[in-house]
Amino acid sequence: MEHDFSCPYCLAPISMLLDPSIASQTYVEDCEVCCSPIEIRYQIEDDAVVAFSAERLVE
């Protein structure tokens, strides 16, 4: 399932595929534009995204 958001560093628009077979997931992915690490968290229920965050990685 596709989900759109903005990079928390450079504000570039990002489109990402989320795996609906995994109900809840947290991982780090780099922005395709500025290469900064983004912590992605999401929760899916009944094939709908009910929670999503894309935040700066705390060092």
Protein Blocks (a to p, Z undefined) as FASTA:
>chain_A
ZZddddfklopacdddddfkbmbdcdddddfklopacddddddeehiafbdcdddddZZ
